[in-house]
C-alpha cells in the first residue's frame, strides 16, 4: 500500500494515528537538526517533519522539489497552525520514508504564482497541471460536466455517440480533413458539430439526445477559441422554440445551483436580435450594466432628436455625412479631464476600433452642458441630446459617427470599455439572457450571394416560410433561432430545424447550391426527410466557455487539460508535425 490517506485528508481527529502518505515534494525547509517538508497530491498538501534521527539520512540522500516520496509516521498536533490549508492543524512526524522517484529541477516553480511564461508552461503542461489553480479549474470542469449529465438524464435525454470521421460539407468554418488509406485520394472531415447526425437521430425516433462532444474547426484562434473544443450538444423532437428555451434555461439554473450555489428563480429575459444590435451594438449584450446605445440618425427607430439647425448656420460634415450617429451616456464621468477625453479619443482611433474621432458632451452637476463641438450646437440642442440619451447631471455623453456597421461595432466596444473602467462588469455577477429572432440570411458582398446566419438547417419563422420563394424578401426573413448569452459572451445557440425536404431544398438553393450539389453533399439528409421526419430543434452550448465564465476567467485554455497555443500548436507534443515518407506513400499523398 503506497498510502493510507491522501495529502488533503488528515485533520485533528486523526492525531495519534500511524499513517502512510505519498506525493510530490513541494518545499523543503531545514532548521538545524529538523527538516520540514510539504508533500502534495491532487487532494491537498501536508507538512511532514524529519527529526534529528532521520536528518543524517536526508543529508546522504537529499530530497529535491517534485521528488515523489512515501512517508510513514504519526499524526501530531501542529505547534504553529496554518489556517491557509485544510491540513494546517496537524503534521506528520516521519518514522520512515522512501524516494519512489527522483526528479530533475523543474523549469519553473510549480506554485500558484509561478515564474514560468505561457509557452514554457505549455511545453511542460504535465508540470503546470500540478499547480493548484489549474487543478481547481479541471475540478470545476468535471463538476459542471457531472451537473449537466445529471440534469439531462433526469429530463429523459440519452447520451448517444456520433462519428468523428465524416463527410466534408460546405458553410461554417474550414474543416480539418483526414486522408483515407483504403480509399486513396479521398478524405474524411472531422465534425464541426454533430449537426446532421443529431437530426438523423430525431428521424430515427430518439426524441431526446445529448452528447458532451468534441468538435473541430480550422479557425484563427483567440482567448475563447481552440481548434478542438467541447460542446453540450442536444436535440429534441416535437418541440417549439419555447420548449427548448425552457428546458435549457432549467439546465443552466441547475448548473449554477450545483457549481456556484446561486439560485436563479426568475425567468431569463428575452431580447430580439434587432433590439440587441440597436441598444447594445452586438448580438451578445452584457446586461450587467445599462448604458444603452442611442441611434440619433435613423428612421427605423423614429428618434425624436435630429441634428440640424446648427448654431450660426455652420455645417457639421462629420454628422451630415455620417450614415449613423450613436451615443451613450456614461454615468458619473462629467469630471473627466482633457487628458482623459483625449485618451478615449485615441482609444477609438486604434486600428482595431477604426474610428476617426470621438465627440463628447459633459452634463455638469449644475445642469450646464459643455461639448467638444460647442461651436456647432446651441445648448438647447445639447439638452435635447441629453434627454434622448437619458443622461443626468454628472454624466458624460460619448458620440461616434460614420458608416453604420463600423460605428455600431466601435460603440459596442466603447460601451464595454467604459463598463470595464467603471468596474461595472463584476465577474461575480451573472446576467443571462436569450437573444431570439435572428436574420435567416446574411449577404456576402465578396461572393455576391446570401449565406446562412446560423447554418443551412435552420428553419425560417413559420410566418416567413412563404418568403423563401421571393429573393427580394430574403433580407427580411427571421430565423427560428436563439442564442444563450451570459455576461456579454455567447454560451450557445440553436434553432428549430427544417424537417421537410422541399423547404430544405429551397434553403440550399437560396445559398447558391444546385440540386446536384445539394444531393451530393446532403442527399442522405434529404432522403431521410422523406421517411417521416418529426418537427425538431436543438441547441449546442460551449462547454469550455461556460466553465471559464464559472471560473471567473475569459480564456478557455486553462480549463482544458492539454490545449493548443495561439498558433494552433501543441508545443508539448510538437504537433502538428511532418509524417514520414512511408506513411505518405500508404496514404497516396505526395
C-alpha positions as CSV (number, residue, x, y, z in Angstrom):
1,X,0.0,0.0,0.0
2,X,1.5,3.3,-1.1
3,X,-0.8,5.4,1.1
4,X,-3.4,5.1,3.8
5,X,-4.6,8.7,3.4
6,X,-4.3,11.5,0.8
7,X,-2.3,14.6,1.4
8,X,-5.5,16.6,1.9
9,X,-7.4,14.3,4.2
10,X,-5.9,14.4,7.7
11,X,-7.5,16.5,10.4
12,X,-7.3,16.9,14.2
13,X,-9.4,13.8,14.7
14,X,-6.5,11.7,13.2
15,X,-4.0,12.8,15.9
16,X,-2.2,9.8,17.3
17,X,-2.8,7.6,14.3
18,X,0.0,6.0,12.3
19,X,-0.4,6.8,8.6
20,X,1.3,6.5,5.2
21,X,1.3,9.3,2.7
22,X,2.7,9.5,-0.9
23,X,3.1,12.6,-3.0
24,X,5.4,15.2,-4.6
25,X,7.8,17.4,-2.6
26,X,6.5,21.0,-2.7
27,X,9.0,22.7,-0.4
28,X,11.9,21.8,1.9
29,X,12.7,23.9,5.0
30,X,15.8,23.0,7.1
31,X,16.1,24.4,10.6
32,X,19.2,23.0,12.2
33,X,18.6,19.3,13.0
34,X,15.0,19.4,12.0
35,X,13.7,19.5,8.4
36,X,10.1,20.4,7.4
37,X,8.9,19.0,4.0
38,X,5.5,19.8,2.4
39,X,4.2,17.0,0.2
40,X,1.4,17.4,-2.2
41,X,-1.0,15.4,-4.2
42,X,-4.3,16.1,-6.1
43,X,-6.2,16.4,-2.8
44,X,-4.0,18.9,-0.9
45,X,-0.8,19.4,1.0
46,X,0.5,18.1,4.3
47,X,3.6,19.1,6.4
48,X,5.9,16.3,7.5
49,X,8.7,16.6,10.0
50,X,12.1,14.9,9.8
51,X,13.5,14.9,13.3
52,X,17.3,14.6,14.1
53,X,17.5,10.8,13.8
54,X,16.4,11.0,10.2
55,X,18.3,14.1,9.2
56,X,21.5,12.2,8.6
57,X,19.7,10.1,6.0
58,X,18.4,13.2,4.3
59,X,22.0,14.5,4.2
60,X,23.1,11.3,2.5
61,X,20.1,11.2,0.1
62,X,18.8,14.8,-0.3
63,X,15.3,15.4,-1.4
64,X,14.5,17.8,-4.2
65,X,11.4,19.7,-5.4
66,X,9.0,17.4,-7.2
67,X,10.6,14.2,-5.9
68,X,7.9,11.5,-5.5
69,X,8.2,10.2,-1.9
70,X,6.4,7.9,0.5
71,X,6.5,8.7,4.3
72,X,5.2,6.8,7.3
73,X,4.7,8.3,10.7
74,X,2.4,9.5,13.4
75,X,-0.1,12.4,13.2
76,X,0.8,15.1,15.7
77,X,-0.9,18.4,16.6
78,X,0.9,21.2,14.8
79,X,2.5,23.8,17.0
80,X,2.3,26.7,14.5
81,X,-1.0,26.1,12.9
82,X,-1.6,27.1,9.2
83,X,-5.2,28.3,8.6
84,X,-4.5,28.7,4.9
85,X,-4.5,24.9,4.2
86,X,-7.1,22.3,5.2
87,X,-4.5,20.1,7.0
88,X,-3.0,23.1,8.8
89,X,-3.8,21.8,12.3
90,X,-1.6,18.7,12.0
91,X,1.7,17.4,10.9
92,X,3.3,14.0,10.4
93,X,6.4,13.0,12.5
94,X,8.3,10.9,10.0
95,X,9.3,7.4,11.2
96,X,10.4,6.2,7.8
97,X,10.5,7.4,4.2
98,X,11.3,6.2,0.7
99,X,12.1,8.0,-2.5
100,X,9.8,6.5,-5.1
101,X,11.2,8.6,-8.0
102,X,13.7,11.4,-8.1
103,X,13.1,14.4,-10.2
104,X,15.1,16.9,-12.2
105,X,14.8,20.6,-11.1
106,X,11.6,21.7,-12.9
107,X,12.0,24.5,-15.5
108,X,9.6,26.8,-13.5
109,X,8.3,26.8,-9.9
110,X,5.3,24.6,-9.6
111,X,3.4,27.0,-7.4
112,X,0.3,29.3,-7.6
113,X,2.5,32.3,-8.5
114,X,4.8,30.6,-10.9
115,X,7.8,32.2,-12.7
116,X,7.1,30.3,-16.0
117,X,5.9,32.1,-19.1
118,X,2.9,30.8,-21.2
119,X,4.9,28.9,-23.8
120,X,7.2,27.3,-21.2
121,X,4.4,26.1,-19.1
122,X,2.5,24.7,-22.2
123,X,5.7,22.8,-23.2
124,X,5.7,21.2,-19.7
125,X,1.9,21.1,-19.3
126,X,2.1,18.0,-17.1
127,X,4.0,20.1,-14.6
128,X,1.8,23.1,-15.0
129,X,-1.3,20.9,-14.2
130,X,0.2,20.3,-10.8
131,X,-0.4,23.9,-9.8
132,X,-3.5,24.4,-7.5
133,X,-5.2,26.9,-9.8
134,X,-5.3,24.5,-12.8
135,X,-6.3,21.7,-10.5
136,X,-9.3,23.8,-9.4
137,X,-10.2,24.6,-13.0
138,X,-10.2,21.0,-14.0
139,X,-12.2,20.0,-10.9
140,X,-14.7,22.7,-11.8
141,X,-14.9,21.4,-15.4
142,X,-15.6,17.9,-14.0
143,X,-18.3,19.2,-11.7
144,X,-20.0,21.1,-14.5
145,X,-19.9,18.0,-16.7
146,X,-21.5,15.9,-13.9
147,X,-24.2,18.5,-13.2
148,X,-25.1,18.7,-16.9
149,X,-25.3,14.9,-17.3
150,X,-27.4,14.6,-14.1
151,X,-29.9,17.2,-15.3
152,X,-30.2,15.8,-18.8
153,X,-30.6,12.3,-17.5
154,X,-33.4,13.3,-15.2
155,X,-35.1,15.1,-18.2
156,X,-35.1,11.9,-20.2
157,X,-32.2,12.5,-22.6
158,X,-30.0,9.7,-23.9
159,X,-26.2,10.2,-24.4
160,X,-25.6,8.8,-27.9
161,X,-22.2,8.9,-29.6
162,X,-21.9,10.1,-33.3
163,X,-18.9,9.5,-35.7
164,X,-15.7,11.6,-35.8
165,X,-14.8,10.6,-39.3
166,X,-17.5,12.2,-41.6
167,X,-18.0,13.9,-44.9
168,X,-16.8,17.4,-45.6
169,X,-19.7,19.8,-46.1
170,X,-19.9,23.5,-47.1
171,X,-20.7,26.5,-44.9
172,X,-19.4,27.3,-41.5
173,X,-15.6,27.2,-40.7
174,X,-12.9,25.3,-42.5
175,X,-12.8,21.6,-41.9
176,X,-9.9,19.5,-40.6
177,X,-9.5,16.7,-43.2
178,X,-8.2,13.2,-42.7
179,X,-6.8,11.2,-45.7
180,X,-8.1,7.7,-46.2
181,X,-5.6,4.9,-46.8
182,X,-8.2,2.4,-48.0
183,X,-9.9,5.0,-50.3
184,X,-6.9,6.8,-51.7
185,X,-7.4,10.3,-53.0
186,X,-10.5,10.7,-50.7
187,X,-10.8,12.4,-47.3
188,X,-12.8,12.3,-44.2
189,X,-13.5,15.5,-42.3
190,X,-13.6,16.0,-38.5
191,X,-17.0,17.3,-37.4
192,X,-17.5,21.0,-36.7
193,X,-20.6,19.7,-34.8
194,X,-22.7,16.6,-34.9
195,X,-25.5,18.6,-36.6
196,X,-26.7,16.3,-39.3
197,X,-26.3,13.2,-37.1
198,X,-28.5,14.5,-34.3
199,X,-31.2,15.4,-36.8
200,X,-31.0,11.9,-38.2
201,X,-31.4,10.6,-34.6
202,X,-34.6,12.6,-34.5
203,X,-35.8,10.9,-37.7
204,X,-34.9,7.6,-36.0
205,X,-37.3,8.4,-33.1
206,X,-34.7,9.1,-30.4
207,X,-36.5,12.2,-29.3
208,X,-34.1,13.5,-26.6
209,X,-30.4,13.2,-27.5
210,X,-27.3,14.8,-26.0
211,X,-23.5,14.5,-26.1
212,X,-20.7,16.3,-24.3
213,X,-18.7,16.1,-27.5
214,X,-15.5,17.2,-29.2
215,X,-15.9,19.4,-32.2
216,X,-13.2,20.7,-34.7
217,X,-12.9,23.9,-36.6
218,X,-9.8,25.1,-38.5
219,X,-10.1,28.8,-37.5
220,X,-7.8,31.5,-36.3
221,X,-7.5,31.3,-32.5
222,X,-8.3,33.8,-29.7
223,X,-8.8,33.6,-25.9
224,X,-12.1,31.7,-26.1
225,X,-11.4,29.6,-29.2
226,X,-9.4,26.4,-29.7
227,X,-9.2,24.2,-32.9
228,X,-10.8,21.3,-30.9
229,X,-13.4,22.3,-28.3
230,X,-16.2,20.7,-26.4
231,X,-20.0,21.2,-26.9
232,X,-23.0,20.2,-24.8
233,X,-24.9,19.1,-27.9
234,X,-28.7,18.5,-27.6
235,X,-31.7,17.8,-29.9
236,X,-35.4,17.3,-29.2
237,X,-38.4,16.2,-31.3
238,X,-42.0,17.5,-31.2
239,X,-40.9,20.8,-29.7
240,X,-41.3,24.5,-30.4
241,X,-38.9,27.3,-29.5
242,X,-40.3,27.9,-26.0
243,X,-39.9,24.2,-25.2
244,X,-36.2,24.3,-25.9
245,X,-35.6,27.6,-24.2
246,X,-37.4,26.4,-21.0
247,X,-35.6,23.1,-21.0
248,X,-32.1,24.6,-21.3
249,X,-32.9,27.5,-19.0
250,X,-33.6,24.8,-16.5
251,X,-30.2,23.2,-17.2
252,X,-28.4,26.5,-16.8
253,X,-30.1,27.2,-13.5
254,X,-29.2,23.7,-12.2
255,X,-25.6,24.1,-13.1
256,X,-25.4,27.5,-11.3
257,X,-27.1,26.0,-8.2
258,X,-24.7,23.0,-8.2
259,X,-21.5,24.9,-9.0
260,X,-21.9,28.4,-7.6
261,X,-24.7,27.9,-5.0
262,X,-26.7,30.5,-6.9
263,X,-30.5,30.1,-7.1
264,X,-31.8,31.7,-10.3
265,X,-35.5,31.9,-9.7
266,X,-36.6,34.4,-12.3
267,X,-37.1,33.6,-16.0
268,X,-34.2,34.7,-18.2
269,X,-35.0,37.9,-20.2
270,X,-35.5,37.5,-23.9
271,X,-34.4,40.1,-26.4
272,X,-34.7,40.2,-30.1
273,X,-31.6,40.3,-32.3
274,X,-32.7,43.7,-33.7
275,X,-33.0,45.2,-30.2
276,X,-29.7,43.8,-29.1
277,X,-28.0,45.3,-32.2
278,X,-29.6,48.7,-31.8
279,X,-29.4,49.1,-28.0
280,X,-26.0,47.3,-27.3
281,X,-24.3,47.3,-30.7
282,X,-23.8,43.5,-30.8
283,X,-25.9,40.3,-30.6
284,X,-24.4,39.1,-27.3
285,X,-25.1,42.1,-24.9
286,X,-23.7,42.4,-21.5
287,X,-26.7,43.4,-19.4
288,X,-24.8,43.6,-16.1
289,X,-24.9,47.4,-16.6
290,X,-27.2,49.7,-18.6
291,X,-25.6,52.4,-20.7
292,X,-27.7,51.6,-23.8
293,X,-26.7,52.8,-27.2
294,X,-28.9,55.5,-28.7
295,X,-29.2,55.8,-32.5
296,X,-29.6,59.5,-33.4
297,X,-29.9,59.3,-37.2
298,X,-32.2,56.6,-38.3
299,X,-35.8,56.5,-39.4
300,X,-36.1,52.9,-38.1
301,X,-36.2,54.0,-34.5
302,X,-38.4,57.1,-35.0
303,X,-35.9,59.1,-33.0
304,X,-37.3,62.4,-31.9
305,X,-34.0,64.1,-31.7
306,X,-32.4,65.1,-35.0
307,X,-29.2,67.0,-35.6
308,X,-29.8,70.2,-37.6
309,X,-30.3,73.9,-37.3
310,X,-26.6,74.3,-36.4
311,X,-25.6,77.4,-34.5
312,X,-24.8,80.3,-36.7
313,X,-25.6,78.2,-39.8
314,X,-22.4,76.3,-39.6
315,X,-22.5,72.9,-41.3
316,X,-21.0,70.0,-39.4
317,X,-19.9,67.5,-42.1
318,X,-19.0,64.8,-39.5
319,X,-22.7,64.4,-38.7
320,X,-24.1,65.4,-42.1
321,X,-22.2,62.8,-44.0
322,X,-22.5,60.1,-41.4
323,X,-24.6,57.0,-42.2
324,X,-25.4,56.8,-38.5
325,X,-24.7,58.7,-35.2
326,X,-24.6,56.7,-32.0
327,X,-24.3,57.9,-28.4
328,X,-24.1,56.5,-24.8
329,X,-24.4,58.3,-21.5
330,X,-21.6,57.2,-19.1
331,X,-22.7,57.7,-15.5
332,X,-20.7,59.9,-13.2
333,X,-17.9,60.9,-15.6
334,X,-18.6,64.6,-16.3
335,X,-15.5,65.5,-14.4
336,X,-13.3,63.7,-16.9
337,X,-10.2,65.9,-17.7
338,X,-9.0,66.9,-21.1
339,X,-6.3,64.2,-20.7
340,X,-8.9,61.6,-20.1
341,X,-11.1,62.5,-23.0
342,X,-8.1,62.7,-25.3
343,X,-7.1,59.2,-24.2
344,X,-10.6,58.0,-25.0
345,X,-10.3,59.6,-28.4
346,X,-7.0,57.9,-29.1
347,X,-8.6,54.6,-27.9
348,X,-11.4,54.8,-30.6
349,X,-8.8,55.7,-33.3
350,X,-6.9,52.5,-32.8
351,X,-6.8,50.3,-35.9
352,X,-8.9,47.5,-34.2
353,X,-11.7,50.1,-33.5
354,X,-11.2,52.2,-36.6
355,X,-13.0,55.5,-35.9
356,X,-11.8,58.9,-37.0
357,X,-12.6,60.6,-33.7
358,X,-14.9,60.9,-30.7
359,X,-17.3,63.7,-29.7
360,X,-18.1,64.2,-26.0
361,X,-20.7,66.2,-24.1
362,X,-20.2,66.9,-20.4
363,X,-23.5,67.2,-18.5
364,X,-22.2,69.2,-15.5
365,X,-23.6,68.8,-12.0
366,X,-25.0,72.4,-12.2
367,X,-27.1,71.4,-15.3
368,X,-25.0,73.1,-17.9
369,X,-23.6,71.2,-20.9
370,X,-20.2,71.5,-22.4
371,X,-19.3,69.8,-25.7
372,X,-16.2,69.3,-27.8
373,X,-18.3,70.5,-30.7
374,X,-19.7,73.6,-28.9
375,X,-19.2,75.9,-31.8
376,X,-21.7,74.0,-33.8
377,X,-24.5,73.4,-31.4
378,X,-26.7,75.6,-29.2
379,X,-27.2,74.4,-25.6
380,X,-30.9,73.7,-26.4
381,X,-29.7,71.1,-29.0
382,X,-27.4,69.5,-26.4
383,X,-30.2,69.4,-23.9
384,X,-32.3,67.5,-26.4
385,X,-29.4,65.1,-26.9
386,X,-29.1,64.6,-23.2
387,X,-32.9,63.8,-22.9
388,X,-32.7,61.2,-25.7
389,X,-29.7,59.5,-24.1
390,X,-31.4,59.5,-20.7
391,X,-28.4,61.4,-19.3
392,X,-28.4,63.0,-15.8
393,X,-26.2,65.8,-14.3
394,X,-22.8,64.3,-13.7
395,X,-22.8,62.1,-16.9
396,X,-20.5,62.1,-19.9
397,X,-22.2,61.6,-23.3
398,X,-20.0,60.0,-25.9
399,X,-20.8,60.1,-29.6
400,X,-19.5,58.3,-32.7
401,X,-20.5,58.9,-36.3
402,X,-19.7,57.1,-39.5
403,X,-20.6,54.0,-41.6
404,X,-23.3,52.0,-39.8
405,X,-21.6,48.6,-39.3
406,X,-18.2,50.0,-38.3
407,X,-19.7,52.7,-36.0
408,X,-22.0,50.2,-34.3
409,X,-19.2,47.8,-33.6
410,X,-17.0,50.6,-32.3
411,X,-19.7,51.9,-30.0
412,X,-20.3,48.4,-28.7
413,X,-16.6,48.1,-27.9
414,X,-16.5,51.6,-26.3
415,X,-19.5,50.7,-24.1
416,X,-17.7,47.6,-22.8
417,X,-14.5,49.5,-22.3
418,X,-16.3,52.1,-20.2
419,X,-18.0,49.3,-18.3
420,X,-14.5,47.9,-17.5
421,X,-13.1,51.3,-16.5
422,X,-16.1,51.9,-14.1
423,X,-15.9,48.3,-12.8
424,X,-19.5,47.6,-13.9
425,X,-18.6,44.2,-15.3
426,X,-18.3,42.3,-12.0
427,X,-17.3,38.7,-12.7
428,X,-19.2,37.5,-9.6
429,X,-22.5,38.8,-11.0
430,X,-24.2,36.6,-13.6
431,X,-26.8,38.0,-16.0
432,X,-28.0,35.5,-18.6
433,X,-30.5,36.2,-21.4
434,X,-31.9,34.7,-24.6
435,X,-31.4,36.6,-27.9
436,X,-34.1,35.5,-30.4
437,X,-35.3,36.3,-33.9
438,X,-32.0,36.4,-35.8
439,X,-31.9,37.1,-39.5
440,X,-32.0,33.8,-41.5
441,X,-29.5,35.2,-44.1
442,X,-26.5,37.4,-44.4
443,X,-25.4,38.9,-47.7
444,X,-21.8,38.2,-48.5
445,X,-20.6,41.2,-50.5
446,X,-17.4,39.5,-51.7
447,X,-19.2,36.4,-53.0
448,X,-22.3,38.3,-54.1
449,X,-24.6,35.8,-52.6
450,X,-26.7,35.0,-49.4
451,X,-25.1,32.9,-46.7
452,X,-26.8,31.3,-43.6
453,X,-26.5,33.3,-40.4
454,X,-26.5,30.1,-38.3
455,X,-26.4,27.1,-40.6
456,X,-28.4,25.8,-43.6
457,X,-30.6,23.6,-41.5
458,X,-32.2,26.4,-39.5
459,X,-35.9,27.0,-40.2
460,X,-37.4,30.4,-41.0
461,X,-40.1,31.7,-38.7
462,X,-43.3,30.0,-39.7
463,X,-44.9,33.3,-40.8
464,X,-41.8,33.9,-43.1
465,X,-41.7,30.5,-44.8
466,X,-43.6,31.7,-47.9
467,X,-41.0,34.5,-48.4
468,X,-38.4,31.8,-49.3
469,X,-40.0,31.9,-52.8
470,X,-39.0,35.6,-53.2
471,X,-35.3,36.6,-53.1
472,X,-36.3,40.3,-52.6
473,X,-37.6,39.2,-49.2
474,X,-34.5,37.3,-48.0
475,X,-33.1,40.2,-46.0
476,X,-36.4,40.4,-44.0
477,X,-36.7,36.7,-43.2
478,X,-36.3,35.9,-39.5
479,X,-34.8,32.6,-38.3
480,X,-36.4,30.4,-35.7
481,X,-33.1,30.6,-33.9
482,X,-31.9,31.6,-30.5
483,X,-28.6,32.2,-28.6
484,X,-28.0,31.9,-24.8
485,X,-25.8,34.8,-23.7
486,X,-24.0,35.3,-20.3
487,X,-22.2,38.5,-19.3
488,X,-21.5,39.5,-22.9
489,X,-20.4,36.1,-24.1
490,X,-22.4,33.7,-26.3
491,X,-22.6,30.5,-24.4
492,X,-24.5,28.6,-27.0
493,X,-27.0,28.7,-29.8
494,X,-29.6,26.7,-31.6
495,X,-32.7,26.7,-33.7
496,X,-35.8,24.9,-34.8
497,X,-34.7,22.8,-37.8
498,X,-36.1,22.4,-41.2
499,X,-37.7,18.9,-41.4
500,X,-39.4,18.9,-44.8
501,X,-37.4,18.1,-48.0
502,X,-38.9,20.8,-50.2
503,X,-38.1,23.5,-47.7
504,X,-34.6,22.2,-47.2
505,X,-34.1,22.2,-50.9
506,X,-35.3,25.8,-51.1
507,X,-32.8,26.7,-48.4
508,X,-29.9,25.1,-50.2
509,X,-31.0,26.9,-53.4
510,X,-31.1,30.2,-51.6
511,X,-27.5,29.6,-50.6
512,X,-26.5,29.1,-54.2
513,X,-26.4,25.3,-54.2
514,X,-27.6,23.5,-57.3
515,X,-29.8,20.4,-56.9
516,X,-26.9,18.2,-57.9
517,X,-24.6,19.8,-55.3
518,X,-27.2,19.6,-52.5
519,X,-27.9,15.9,-53.4
520,X,-24.2,15.1,-53.5
521,X,-23.4,16.7,-50.2
522,X,-26.7,16.2,-48.2
523,X,-28.6,13.5,-50.1
524,X,-28.6,11.3,-47.0
525,X,-30.4,14.0,-45.0
526,X,-32.9,14.9,-47.8
527,X,-33.7,11.3,-48.3
528,X,-34.3,10.8,-44.5
529,X,-36.8,13.7,-44.6
530,X,-39.0,11.6,-46.9
531,X,-39.4,8.8,-44.3
532,X,-41.4,10.6,-41.6
533,X,-39.1,13.3,-40.1
534,X,-40.7,14.9,-37.0
535,X,-40.6,18.6,-36.1
536,X,-37.4,19.0,-34.1
537,X,-34.9,21.5,-32.8
538,X,-31.9,21.8,-30.5
539,X,-29.1,23.7,-29.1
540,X,-25.3,23.5,-28.6
541,X,-23.7,25.1,-25.6
542,X,-20.0,25.9,-25.4
543,X,-18.8,23.8,-22.6
544,X,-15.3,25.3,-22.4
545,X,-16.7,28.9,-22.4
546,X,-19.2,28.0,-19.7
547,X,-16.5,26.6,-17.5
548,X,-14.3,29.6,-17.9
549,X,-17.1,32.0,-17.0
550,X,-18.0,30.0,-14.0
551,X,-14.3,30.1,-13.0
552,X,-14.3,33.9,-13.4
553,X,-11.9,33.9,-16.3
554,X,-12.1,34.9,-20.0
555,X,-9.7,32.4,-21.6
556,X,-10.8,28.8,-22.0
557,X,-7.3,27.4,-22.3
558,X,-6.8,27.0,-18.6
559,X,-10.0,24.9,-18.3
560,X,-8.7,22.3,-20.9
561,X,-6.1,19.7,-19.8
562,X,-3.9,19.8,-22.9
563,X,-4.8,22.9,-25.1
564,X,-3.1,24.3,-28.2
565,X,-1.3,27.6,-28.2
566,X,-2.4,30.7,-30.2
567,X,-0.8,29.2,-33.4
568,X,-2.8,26.0,-33.0
569,X,0.2,24.0,-31.9
570,X,0.7,21.5,-29.2
571,X,4.1,22.6,-28.0
572,X,4.4,19.7,-25.6
573,X,3.9,17.1,-28.3
574,X,5.3,19.3,-31.1
575,X,2.2,18.8,-33.2
576,X,1.3,19.2,-36.0
577,X,4.4,17.7,-37.4
578,X,5.5,16.1,-40.7
579,X,4.9,12.4,-41.3
580,X,7.5,10.0,-42.8
581,X,7.7,9.0,-46.4
582,X,6.3,5.6,-45.8
583,X,3.1,7.0,-44.3
584,X,2.8,9.5,-47.1
585,X,3.1,6.6,-49.7
586,X,0.5,4.5,-47.8
587,X,-2.0,7.4,-47.9
588,X,-1.4,8.1,-51.6
589,X,0.0,11.6,-50.8
590,X,2.9,13.5,-52.4
